[in-house]
Amino acid sequence: MPNTPRHNLPAEPNRFVGRERDLDDLHDLFGETRVVTLCGVGGIGKTRLALQVAAGLVPSFPDGVWLVELARLGRPELVEQEVAGVLGVREEAGRPLLDTMTARLRDQRCLLLLDNCEHLVDRCAEVAAALVAACPSLRVLATSREPLRIASELIWRVPPLDLPDRVTADAESVQLFMDRAAAAGTRLGPESLPDVVRLCRALDGLPLALELAAARTSLLSPGQIADRIDDRFSLLTTGGRTAPPRQRTLLAAVEWSYDLLSAKEQVLLRRLSVFAGDFDLELAEQVCAERPIPGGEIVDLLGGLVDKSLVLCDESRRRYWLLETIKRYALERLEQAGEREVLRERHLDVLCELQERHFTTEMVRPDAPWQARLEALTASRDLIDDQRVALDWAVESGNVAAGLRLCRTSTGLLPLAGNVLEIVGRLERLLSLDPAGVPEGQLAHARAYLAYGLEARDELSRALEVAEESLSRMSREDVFPRCVMHSLVVTVLLRMGRADDAVHHAEEGLALAARTGDTWNQAAGLLGLSAVALVRGRLREAQRHGEEALARAREHGHRWLMARTAVQLGSVAEARGDLMTARTLYEMAVPWLSELGSDPELTRCLARIGRVAAMLHEFGAAREQLAASLELARATGQRQGIARCLVGLSVLAECQGDLEGAVLAAAAAAGLRESIGQHSATTRFEELLGRARTKLGEGRTTSLWSRGRTMSSDDAARHVLEGERFTPRAPVAAEPVKHSLLTSRELEIAGLLTRGLSNRAIAEELVISPATVARHIANIMEKLGYTSRAQIAVWATERQKGAP
């Protein structure tokens, strides 16, 4: 009979789940590798993985696979005795036990599994190194929180189980939880998957935590466990009675690792818990270096925590992070040590300093090369999560000044990152606190950036009010923020259909920037003037200002500014019918915006490319660009971007001969724009409706418009993108088409002309100058194609008759 392979491995108590790739790779290693150490934090599953690997290798080691369990040992000198006991080697008088073991193993091909070496790691390393050096056929598989650091050792970092990225049972962590819940007598159906997914993500895919949570399903549903997971250390306390004590509760597993650290490593670990997510060495040094840890020791201590698997890092060791379970434990320790307030305050101060430095480099410094500006933007974005934590602390501690300082220096970057909406809630919370001691200028800056957020959130009236209040309170010396506010007001007024009111702010911002040599705001001011001229239909003026804006933007070098000016020039080209040039300019902006990750501007640019492609009858390209723009707008919550996509889809539908789809999409866009208070002047809808009335008739056109106004943006988009047709339904009460050709002021003046009033009489009624009235009337004539006041009066009268 063949010899039965020898081993002392325990039988698996339950099914081994996941880690198929790890098993295959580890099996292959033992052909050449002498020592493999599985490293990872407590509860990561090192022992289970090692036992599974060892079981698969039994046929490959004819002299046996031997498990040596070290967790229960308390003294280093017991390591040799434990190994000898497992191998059946007896101590000889006058001869070191290690020599006796070496003699026994010298010619044997066997695998030694040293489990839980961390608390005796130095002696384990000495024993393993001596045995491997003297026994050429011996292989060692070890498990430890940190490496043995001996010759020929390969360190295998055991990762958490795969996490689900959607509601699915495919992820290893979900499979483990479901399997262990079934073993506990709980059968979970598909309806539980969303909560199981949430729970697996909250527990970082940590196998011990998942097994303990699964054991709780006999009393609580996965949703109830997930809702209570913030208190995980008291909740997850039902491990198996036969498991080692350190594995019976999640708290015990983490404490086991923590207690093995040196005093300074413990201090650093708990201080690292103040970071929101991943961090770099520089940030750790600035925040955590305080007695008893000098700044120069942070790098070695951090490296030690990585080696002990309590801190994770990327391959380059540039970014570090803590598993959520470790972070929560460290936070509790930080609180117990009485350091929470001090570390939170230092974290807030450091964030303020870093963001100010990044803001200045990216936006203000006139001589900064683009690479430096981009690096500053990237570094600022990397701090967004930490900024959120720091702002929460500013609110909790009542430190309004520091909180507003952080908002002021980082919010200027947020429009580029697409997170500007978030700043509204942050600033409102800070401004609701007692601002005693905060200078008026700092409060004015805070209101300025609040206006930025309000505009992005489509609260146009309130954005205008806050921006104007900020300008009135801001010091004359604060040139950069004043210029920024003037540009924002221009944007808001244009979106509200008040082009004439926007001119003053564009000119004022440009004049201020010119006096100080601020190329960023010079470009922004010229961009505003170009946009105003385009709305008025003055294409040559719009082109001239746009070209000057692009020149200033190139001089500054910021890609976001260059992209915005290129898009503006594309709009001018499109307005004069030069579609090829328009598309070239729009496409010029795409790589710049992609490099920045500026989703709002990229959404806008893709929509314009799609619209122009449609007018060039390149329908496949148009559909592709508009669909990409719409998807990005939905993902980032941009209602204005969705409305812009619907306009492009309306153009696409008409160009493809679907006039009904064009009216529906245009009506949906108009309804969405009106819901956010946007009343930008455009001739596009008026011209479309004129063609529709001619071909479809007044009644059908009005019915389609009313139906489109009540249609969801998704339905309207699907009609064009997928060619979906809607079945007839009950008639909808017809809603008159609203003329958006003129601004609200121009409509008001047109109405007064029906009374035969002179320019002076109109000026007195509206409390404006006669010259302003004359300019408005000239704009009305240009937009409507009329040559006399009488024609305007007739048009206004007909419009009033058609009004409800």
C-alpha positions in Angstrom: 0.0 0.0 0.0 1.3 3.5 -0.7 2.3 5.6 2.3 -0.4 7.9 3.5 0.8 11.6 3.4 1.4 12.8 6.9 0.1 16.0 8.5 -1.5 17.3 11.6 -3.8 19.8 10.0 -7.2 20.2 11.6 -10.4 19.4 9.6 -12.1 22.5 8.2 -15.0 23.4 10.5 -17.0 25.0 7.7 -16.7 25.7 4.0 -13.7 27.8 2.8 -15.0 30.7 0.7 -13.2 32.8 -1.8 -9.5 33.5 -2.4 -9.2 31.1 -5.3 -6.5 33.3 -6.9 -4.5 33.5 -3.7 -4.6 29.7 -3.3 -3.4 29.1 -6.8 -0.6 31.6 -6.6 0.6 30.5 -3.2 0.6 26.8 -4.3 2.9 27.7 -7.2 5.3 29.6 -5.0 6.5 26.6 -3.0 8.5 25.1 -5.9 11.3 27.6 -5.5 10.5 29.9 -2.5 11.8 28.7 0.8 9.8 30.9 3.2 6.4 32.5 2.6 4.9 34.7 5.3 1.2 35.6 5.2 0.9 39.1 6.7 -2.3 41.0 7.6 -4.3 42.6 10.3 -6.0 40.5 12.9 -9.2 38.9 11.6 -8.1 39.1 7.9 -8.1 35.3 7.6 -4.3 34.5 7.6 -4.7 31.2 9.5 -7.6 29.9 7.4 -5.8 30.8 4.2 -2.5 29.2 5.4 -4.4 26.0 6.5 -6.1 25.8 3.1 -2.7 26.3 1.3 -1.0 23.7 3.5 -3.8 21.1 2.9 -3.4 21.5 -0.8 0.4 21.0 -0.6 0.2 17.7 1.5 0.8 15.5 -1.6 3.9 17.6 -2.5 5.7 17.0 0.8 6.2 13.2 1.5 7.8 13.9 4.8 4.8 15.8 6.1 3.1 19.1 6.5 3.2 20.2 10.2 1.2 22.9 11.9 2.8 24.7 14.9 0.3 26.9 16.7 2.1 29.6 18.6 -0.7 31.9 19.8 -0.9 30.4 23.2 2.8 30.7 23.9 3.9 33.5 26.2 7.7 33.3 26.2 10.2 33.2 23.3 12.2 30.2 24.6 9.1 28.1 24.2 9.2 28.3 20.3 11.8 25.6 19.8 10.0 23.3 22.3 6.7 23.7 20.5 8.2 23.0 17.1 10.1 20.0 18.5 6.9 18.7 20.1 5.0 18.8 16.8 7.9 17.0 15.0 8.3 14.5 17.7 11.9 15.5 18.4 13.2 15.0 21.9 15.8 17.2 23.6 19.2 15.6 24.1 21.4 16.3 27.0 24.2 18.7 26.3 22.9 19.5 22.8 20.8 22.5 21.8 17.3 21.5 20.8 17.6 23.5 17.6 20.6 21.4 16.5 18.6 18.2 17.2 15.7 19.5 15.1 18.1 20.5 12.3 19.6 17.0 12.2 16.1 15.5 12.0 14.9 17.7 9.1 18.1 18.0 7.1 17.2 15.4 4.5 13.4 15.6 4.7 11.1 17.3 2.3 8.5 18.8 4.5 6.5 22.0 5.1 6.4 23.7 8.5 3.5 26.0 9.1 4.2 28.5 11.9 0.9 30.1 12.8 0.6 33.4 14.7 4.2 34.5 15.0 3.7 38.2 15.8 4.1 38.2 19.6 7.2 36.1 19.3 8.4 37.3 16.0 12.1 37.7 16.8 12.5 34.2 18.1 10.3 32.7 15.3 12.6 34.4 12.8 15.7 33.0 14.4 14.3 29.4 14.5 13.0 29.6 10.9 16.2 31.1 9.6 18.3 28.4 11.2 16.2 25.5 10.0 16.0 26.8 6.4 19.7 27.4 6.3 20.5 23.9 7.4 17.7 21.9 5.6 17.6 22.5 1.8 14.3 20.6 1.3 12.4 22.3 4.1 9.8 24.9 3.3 8.3 27.3 5.9 4.8 28.9 5.7 4.3 31.5 8.5 1.4 33.7 9.5 2.1 37.0 11.3 1.0 40.6 11.6 4.5 41.5 10.5 7.2 39.9 8.4 9.9 37.6 9.9 12.5 39.6 7.9 14.8 36.6 7.2 16.8 35.6 4.1 14.7 34.0 1.3 11.4 35.2 2.8 8.6 36.2 0.5 6.0 38.5 2.1 2.4 37.9 1.0 0.0 40.6 2.1 -3.4 39.0 2.7 -6.0 41.5 1.5 -9.6 41.8 2.7 -12.2 39.8 0.7 -13.4 41.4 -2.5 -16.2 44.0 -1.9 -19.3 44.3 -4.0 -19.6 47.3 -6.3 -23.3 46.7 -6.7 -26.1 44.6 -5.4 -24.7 41.2 -6.3 -23.7 37.9 -4.6 -20.6 37.5 -6.7 -18.2 39.3 -4.3 -16.3 37.1 -1.9 -17.4 39.1 1.1 -21.1 38.6 0.2 -20.5 34.9 -0.4 -18.8 34.4 3.0 -21.6 36.3 4.9 -24.4 34.4 3.2 -22.6 31.0 3.8 -22.0 31.8 7.5 -25.5 33.1 8.0 -26.8 29.8 6.6 -24.6 27.9 9.0 -26.1 29.9 11.8 -29.5 28.8 10.7 -30.6 31.9 8.8 -31.7 31.6 5.2 -31.4 35.0 3.4 -33.2 35.7 0.2 -32.5 38.1 -2.6 -34.4 40.9 -0.8 -31.6 40.9 1.8 -28.8 41.6 -0.7 -28.8 45.4 -0.6 -28.4 45.3 3.2 -25.7 42.5 3.0 -23.8 44.6 0.5 -24.0 47.6 2.7 -22.8 45.5 5.7 -19.9 44.0 3.8 -18.7 47.4 2.7 -19.0 48.8 6.2 -16.8 45.9 7.5 -14.1 46.3 4.8 -14.5 42.7 3.8 -12.7 41.6 7.0 -13.5 37.9 7.3 -13.6 37.7 11.1 -16.0 40.7 11.3 -18.2 39.2 8.6 -18.4 35.8 10.4 -19.3 37.5 13.7 -21.9 39.6 12.0 -23.3 36.5 10.3 -23.7 34.8 13.7 -25.8 37.7 14.7 -28.4 37.0 12.0 -30.1 34.6 14.4 -31.3 37.7 16.3 -31.1 40.6 13.8 -31.6 41.1 10.1 -28.7 42.2 8.0 -30.3 45.7 7.7 -30.5 46.0 11.5 -26.9 44.9 11.9 -25.8 47.4 9.3 -27.7 50.1 11.0 -25.9 49.3 14.3 -22.5 48.8 12.8 -21.1 52.1 14.2 -21.1 50.2 17.5 -19.4 47.2 16.0 -17.1 46.4 18.9 -20.1 45.7 21.3 -22.3 44.2 18.6 -19.9 41.6 17.1 -19.2 39.5 20.2 -20.6 36.1 19.3 -17.6 34.1 18.0 -17.4 30.3 18.4 -16.6 28.9 21.8 -13.8 26.8 20.5 -12.1 29.7 18.7 -9.0 31.3 20.3 -10.1 34.0 22.8 -8.6 36.7 20.5 -11.0 35.6 17.7 -14.2 35.4 19.7 -14.9 39.1 19.4 -13.9 41.8 17.0 -12.6 43.9 19.8 -10.3 41.2 21.1 -8.9 40.7 17.6 -8.0 44.3 17.2 -6.8 44.7 20.8 -4.4 41.7 20.2 -2.7 43.6 17.4 -2.7 47.0 19.2 -1.2 45.5 22.4 1.8 44.2 20.4 2.8 47.7 19.3 5.4 49.8 20.9 4.2 52.8 23.0 5.0 55.3 20.2 3.4 53.1 17.5 0.3 53.1 19.6 0.3 56.9 19.8 0.8 57.3 16.1 -1.9 54.7 15.2 -4.5 56.5 17.2 -3.5 59.9 15.9 -3.8 58.6 12.3 -7.5 58.0 13.0 -8.2 61.7 12.5 -7.7 61.4 8.7 -10.9 60.8 6.7 -9.3 58.4 4.2 -5.9 57.9 2.6 -3.1 60.3 3.5 0.5 60.8 2.6 3.7 61.0 4.7 3.8 64.8 4.6 0.3 65.1 6.0 1.0 62.5 8.7 4.1 64.4 9.8 2.4 67.8 10.0 -0.6 66.5 12.0 0.8 63.7 14.1 4.2 65.0 15.1 3.8 66.1 18.7 5.2 64.8 22.0 6.2 62.1 22.5 6.8 61.7 18.7 9.3 64.0 16.9 8.6 64.7 13.3 11.7 62.8 12.2 10.4 59.5 13.7 7.1 59.5 11.9 8.5 57.8 8.7 10.0 54.8 10.7 6.9 54.5 12.9 4.6 54.6 10.0 6.7 51.9 8.2 6.4 49.8 11.3 2.6 50.1 11.3 2.6 49.0 7.7 4.8 46.0 8.4 2.4 45.1 11.3 -0.5 45.3 8.9 -2.4 48.0 10.9 -1.8 50.6 8.2 -2.2 49.8 4.5 -0.4 51.4 1.6 -0.1 51.4 -2.1 2.8 49.8 -3.9 4.8 53.0 -4.0 4.2 53.7 -0.3 2.9 57.2 -1.3 -0.6 56.8 0.0 -1.6 55.2 3.3 -4.9 54.3 4.9 -6.6 52.4 7.8 -9.3 49.8 7.5 -12.5 51.2 8.9 -12.5 48.8 11.8 -9.0 49.7 12.8 -9.8 53.4 12.4 -12.8 53.2 14.7 -10.8 51.4 17.4 -8.0 54.0 17.1 -10.5 56.8 17.4 -11.8 55.3 20.7 -8.2 55.1 21.9 -7.6 58.7 20.9 -10.7 59.7 22.9 -9.5 57.7 25.9 -6.1 59.3 25.7 -7.7 62.8 25.8 -6.1 63.8 22.5 -9.2 64.1 20.3 -9.7 67.9 20.6 -6.0 68.7 20.2 -5.6 66.5 17.1 -8.8 67.6 15.5 -7.8 71.3 15.9 -4.3 70.6 14.5 -5.8 68.7 11.6 -8.1 71.7 10.8 -5.2 74.2 11.0 -3.0 72.1 8.8 -5.8 71.7 6.2 -6.2 75.5 6.1 -2.5 76.0 5.5 -2.3 73.4 2.8 -5.4 74.5 0.9 -4.2 78.2 1.0 -0.9 77.1 -0.5 -2.6 75.1 -3.2 -5.1 77.8 -4.0 -2.3 80.4 -4.4 -0.3 78.2 -6.7 -3.1 77.2 -8.9 -5.1 80.4 -9.2 -3.2 83.5 -8.1 0.6 83.1 -8.8 1.2 84.7 -12.2 4.4 82.8 -13.0 3.4 79.3 -12.0 3.8 76.8 -14.9 0.8 74.6 -15.8 2.3 71.5 -14.3 2.6 73.2 -10.9 -1.0 74.5 -11.2 -2.2 71.0 -12.0 -0.3 69.4 -9.2 -1.8 72.0 -6.8 -5.3 71.2 -8.0 -4.7 67.5 -7.7 -3.3 67.9 -4.2 -6.3 70.0 -3.2 -8.7 67.4 -4.5 -6.9 64.7 -2.6 -7.7 66.6 0.6 -11.4 66.9 -0.1 -12.4 64.1 2.3 -10.2 65.4 5.0 -11.6 68.9 4.4 -15.1 67.5 5.1 -13.9 66.1 8.4 -12.1 69.3 9.3 -15.2 71.4 8.5 -17.4 69.1 10.6 -15.0 69.7 13.5 -15.0 73.5 12.9 -18.8 73.4 13.3 -18.7 71.1 16.3 -16.1 73.2 18.1 -17.6 76.5 17.0 -14.3 77.5 15.3 -16.1 79.7 12.7 -13.0 81.6 11.7 -11.0 78.5 10.8 -13.9 76.9 9.1 -14.6 79.9 6.9 -10.9 80.2 6.1 -10.9 76.6 4.9 -13.9 77.2 2.8 -12.5 80.3 1.3 -9.2 78.7 0.2 -10.6 75.4 -1.1 -14.0 76.4 -2.6 -12.4 78.3 -5.4 -11.1 75.0 -6.6 -14.4 73.1 -6.1 -16.1 74.3 -9.3 -13.3 72.6 -11.2 -13.7 69.4 -9.2 -17.5 69.4 -9.5 -18.2 69.5 -5.8 -19.4 73.1 -5.5 -22.9 72.1 -4.5 -21.6 70.7 -1.2 -20.2 74.1 -0.1 -23.7 75.5 0.4 -24.6 73.3 3.4 -21.1 73.7 4.9 -21.1 77.5 4.7 -24.7 77.9 5.9 -23.9 75.8 9.0 -20.8 77.9 9.7 -22.6 81.2 9.1 -25.4 80.2 11.4 -23.0 80.1 14.3 -21.8 83.0 16.4 -19.3 84.9 14.1 -17.9 86.9 17.0 -14.3 87.8 16.3 -14.5 86.9 12.6 -13.5 90.0 10.4 -16.2 91.4 8.2 -13.9 90.8 5.1 -13.7 87.1 5.9 -17.5 86.9 6.2 -17.8 88.6 2.9 -15.5 86.1 1.3 -17.6 83.3 2.8 -20.8 84.7 1.3 -19.0 85.0 -2.0 -18.3 81.3 -2.2 -21.8 80.6 -0.9 -23.1 82.4 -4.0 -20.9 80.1 -6.1 -22.6 77.1 -4.6 -26.1 78.6 -5.0 -25.6 79.3 -8.7 -24.4 75.7 -9.2 -27.5 74.5 -7.3 -29.6 76.6 -9.7 -30.9 79.0 -7.0 -30.3 81.9 -9.2 -32.2 84.7 -7.4 -30.6 83.8 -4.1 -27.2 83.5 -5.7 -27.5 87.0 -7.1 -28.6 88.4 -3.8 -25.8 86.8 -1.8 -23.2 87.8 -4.5 -24.2 91.4 -4.5 -24.2 91.5 -0.7 -20.7 90.1 -0.7 -19.5 92.7 -3.2 -21.0 95.5 -1.1 -19.2 94.3 2.0 -15.9 93.2 0.5 -12.8 95.5 1.0 -11.5 97.4 -2.1 -8.2 95.7 -1.4 -9.6 92.2 -2.0 -9.2 92.5 -5.7 -9.1 88.8 -6.7 -12.3 87.8 -4.9 -14.1 91.0 -6.1 -13.3 90.1 -9.7 -14.4 86.6 -9.2 -17.8 87.8 -7.8 -18.3 90.2 -10.7 -17.8 87.2 -13.1 -20.2 85.1 -11.1 -22.9 87.9 -11.2 -22.4 88.1 -14.9 -23.1 84.3 -15.2 -26.2 84.5 -13.0 -27.7 87.5 -14.8 -27.2 86.0 -18.2 -28.9 82.8 -17.0 -31.8 85.0 -15.7 -32.1 86.7 -19.1 -30.7 90.1 -17.9 -27.9 90.7 -20.3 -28.0 94.5 -20.0 -27.5 94.3 -16.2 -24.6 91.9 -16.7 -22.6 94.4 -18.8 -21.6 96.6 -15.8 -20.3 93.7 -13.8 -18.2 92.3 -16.7 -16.7 95.7 -17.3 -16.0 96.4 -13.6 -14.3 93.0 -13.1 -12.2 93.5 -16.2 -11.1 97.0 -15.1 -10.1 95.8 -11.6 -8.1 92.8 -13.0 -6.4 95.0 -15.6 -5.2 97.4 -12.9 -3.5 94.6 -10.9 -2.3 92.5 -13.9 -4.5 89.6 -12.8 -4.6 87.5 -16.0 -7.1 85.0 -14.7 -9.8 87.6 -14.0 -8.9 89.6 -17.1 -9.8 86.5 -19.1 -12.9 85.9 -17.0 -14.1 89.5 -17.6 -13.5 89.4 -21.3 -15.4 86.1 -21.4 -18.3 87.7 -19.7 -18.4 90.6 -22.2 -18.2 88.1 -25.1 -21.2 86.2 -23.6 -23.2 89.3 -23.2 -22.5 90.4 -26.8 -23.5 87.0 -28.1 -26.8 87.1 -26.2 -27.4 90.5 -27.8 -26.6 89.1 -31.3 -23.5 91.3 -31.7 -21.3 88.6 -33.2 -18.3 90.6 -34.1 -18.1 92.1 -30.7 -18.5 88.6 -29.1 -15.7 87.3 -31.4 -13.3 90.1 -30.5 -13.8 89.7 -26.7 -13.6 85.9 -27.0 -10.3 86.0 -28.8 -8.9 88.5 -26.2 -10.1 86.2 -23.5 -8.4 83.2 -25.0 -5.2 85.1 -25.3 -5.3 86.1 -21.6 -6.3 82.5 -20.6 -3.3 81.1 -22.5 -1.1 83.7 -20.8 -2.3 82.5 -17.4 -2.0 78.9 -18.5 -4.9 77.3 -16.6 -6.6 74.7 -18.8 -10.1 75.2 -17.3 -10.0 78.9 -18.3 -8.6 78.1 -21.7 -11.4 75.5 -22.2 -14.1 77.9 -21.2 -12.9 80.5 -23.7 -12.6 78.0 -26.5 -16.2 76.9 -25.9 -17.4 80.5 -25.9 -15.6 81.1 -29.2 -17.3 77.9 -30.5 -20.6 79.3 -29.5 -19.9 82.5 -31.5 -18.9 80.4 -34.5 -22.0 78.3 -34.2 -24.2 81.5 -34.0 -22.7 82.8 -37.3 -23.3 79.4 -39.0 -19.7 78.2 -39.2 -20.3 74.8 -37.8 -17.0 73.2 -38.7 -15.1 75.9 -36.8 -17.5 75.6 -33.9 -16.9 71.9 -33.6 -13.2 72.3 -33.8 -13.2 74.8 -31.0 -15.5 72.6 -28.8 -13.3 69.6 -29.5 -10.2 71.7 -28.5 -11.6 72.0 -25.0 -12.3 68.3 -24.4 -8.8 67.1 -23.6 -8.3 70.1 -21.3 -11.5 69.4 -19.4 -10.8 65.7 -19.3 -7.3 66.3 -17.9 -8.9 68.4 -15.1 -11.8 66.0 -14.5 -14.2 69.0 -14.8 -17.4 67.2 -15.3 -19.8 70.2 -15.4 -17.8 71.9 -18.2 -17.2 68.6 -20.0 -20.9 67.9 -20.0 -21.6 71.3 -21.6 -18.9 70.8 -24.2 -20.0 67.3 -25.2 -23.6 68.5 -25.6 -22.4 71.3 -27.9 -20.3 68.9 -30.0 -23.4 66.6 -30.4 -25.6 69.4 -31.4 -23.2 70.7 -34.1 -22.7 67.1 -35.3 -26.5 66.8 -35.7 -26.6 70.0 -37.8 -23.8 68.5 -40.0 -26.0 65.4 -40.4 -23.4 63.2 -38.6 -26.1 61.5 -36.7 -24.1 58.6 -35.2 -21.5 61.0 -33.7 -24.3 63.3 -32.5 -26.1 60.6 -30.7 -22.9 59.3 -29.1 -21.8 62.7 -27.8 -25.3 63.7 -26.6 -25.8 60.4 -24.8 -22.3 60.7 -23.1 -23.2 64.3 -22.0 -26.6 63.3 -20.7 -25.1 60.4 -18.7 -22.5 62.6 -17.2 -25.1 65.3 -16.3 -27.3 62.8 -14.6 -24.4 61.2 -12.7 -23.3 64.6 -11.3 -26.8 66.0 -10.8 -26.6 68.9 -13.3 -30.1 70.0 -14.2 -28.8 72.7 -16.3 -26.6 70.2 -18.1 -29.6 67.9 -18.7 -31.6 70.8 -20.1 -28.7 71.6 -22.5 -28.6 67.9 -23.6 -32.4 68.0 -24.3 -31.8 71.1 -26.5 -29.2 69.2 -28.5 -31.5 66.2 -28.8 -34.2 68.5 -30.1 -31.9 69.6 -32.8 -30.9 66.0 -33.6 -34.5 64.9 -33.8 -35.4 67.7 -36.3 -32.4 67.0 -38.4 -33.4 63.4 -38.6 -37.0 64.4 -39.7 -38.7 63.8 -36.4 -40.3 67.2 -35.9 -42.6 65.9 -33.2 -39.7 64.5 -31.2 -37.9 67.8 -31.6 -40.8 69.8 -30.1 -41.2 67.3 -27.2 -37.5 67.5 -26.3 -37.4 71.3 -26.6 -40.5 71.6 -24.4 -39.0 69.3 -21.8 -35.8 71.5 -21.9 -37.9 74.7 -21.5 -39.8 73.2 -18.6 -36.6 72.1 -16.8 -35.0 75.5 -17.4 -38.0 77.3 -16.0 -38.0 75.1 -12.9 -34.5 76.3 -12.0 -35.3 79.9 -12.8 -33.2 80.1 -16.0 -34.6 82.3 -18.7 -31.7 82.6 -21.2 -32.8 84.4 -24.4 -32.7 82.2 -27.4 -34.2 82.1 -30.9 -33.9 78.4 -31.3 -37.2 77.4 -29.7 -39.1 80.2 -31.5 -37.7 79.1 -34.9 -38.5 75.4 -34.2 -42.0 76.2 -33.2 -42.5 78.3 -36.3 -41.5 75.4 -38.5 -43.7 73.0 -36.5 -46.8 75.2 -36.8 -46.2 75.3 -40.6 -45.9 71.5 -41.0 -47.9 70.1 -38.1 -50.4 72.9 -37.5 -51.0 75.2 -34.6 -53.1 72.7 -32.6 -50.8 69.8 -32.9 -47.8 72.0 -32.1 -49.4 73.4 -29.0 -50.5 70.0 -27.9 -47.0 68.6 -28.3 -45.4 71.5 -26.4 -47.8 71.0 -23.5 -47.1 67.3 -23.5 -43.4 67.8 -23.6 -43.6 70.3 -20.6 -45.0 67.5 -18.5 -42.7 64.8 -19.8 -39.7 63.6 -17.7 -36.3 64.4 -19.1 -35.6 60.7 -19.3 -38.6 60.0 -21.5 -37.9 62.9 -23.8 -34.3 61.8 -24.2 -35.3 58.2 -24.8 -37.7 59.3 -27.5 -34.8 60.7 -29.6 -31.9 58.5 -28.6 -33.8 55.2 -29.0 -36.4 56.3 -31.5 -39.1 55.4 -28.9 -42.6 56.2 -29.9 -45.3 57.0 -27.5 -48.9 55.7 -27.8 -51.6 58.3 -27.9 -53.2 59.2 -24.6 -55.9 61.5 -23.3 -55.4 65.0 -24.4 -53.5 67.3 -22.2 -54.7 70.8 -21.5 -52.9 72.9 -24.0 -50.3 75.4 -22.6 -49.4 78.4 -24.7 -45.9 78.5 -26.0 -43.9 81.0 -24.1 -41.8 83.4 -26.1 -38.2 83.3 -24.8 -36.8 85.4 -27.6 -36.6 88.6 -25.6 -35.3 89.3 -22.1 -37.8 90.2 -19.4 -36.9 93.9 -19.7 -37.2 93.9 -23.4 -40.6 92.3 -23.2 -41.6 95.0 -20.7 -40.5 97.8 -23.1 -42.2 96.1 -26.1 -45.4 96.1 -24.1 -45.1 99.8 -23.3 -44.7 100.6 -27.0 -48.2 99.3 -27.6 -49.4 102.4 -25.6 -47.5 104.7 -28.0 -45.1 105.9 -25.3 -42.0 107.8 -26.3 -38.5 106.8 -25.1 -38.6 109.4 -22.4 -42.0 108.4 -21.2 -40.9 104.7 -21.0 -37.7 105.8 -19.2 -39.7 107.7 -16.6 -42.1 104.7 -16.0 -39.3 102.2 -15.7 -36.9 104.6 -13.8 -34.1 104.2 -16.4 -32.4 106.6 -18.8 -33.8 107.3 -22.3 -30.5 106.1 -23.7 -31.0 102.7 -22.1 -34.5 102.6 -23.5 -33.1 103.3 -27.0 -30.6 100.6 -26.6 -33.3 98.1 -25.6 -35.4 99.0 -28.6 -32.5 98.5 -30.9 -31.8 95.1 -29.5 -35.5 94.2 -29.9 -35.5 95.2 -33.6 -32.3 93.2 -34.2 -33.7 90.1 -32.6 -37.1 90.3 -34.3 -35.8 91.5 -37.6 -38.0 94.6 -37.5 -37.1 98.1 -38.6 -39.7 100.3 -36.8 -41.3 100.8 -33.4 -44.7 100.2 -34.9 -43.8 96.7 -35.9 -42.7 95.9 -32.4 -46.0 97.3 -31.0 -48.0 95.1 -33.4 -45.9 92.0 -32.4 -46.4 92.8 -28.7 -50.1 93.3 -29.2 -50.5 89.9 -30.9 -48.5 88.3 -28.2 -50.7 89.8 -25.5 -53.8 88.5 -27.3 -52.3 85.0 -27.3 -51.5 85.2 -23.6 -53.7 83.3 -21.1 
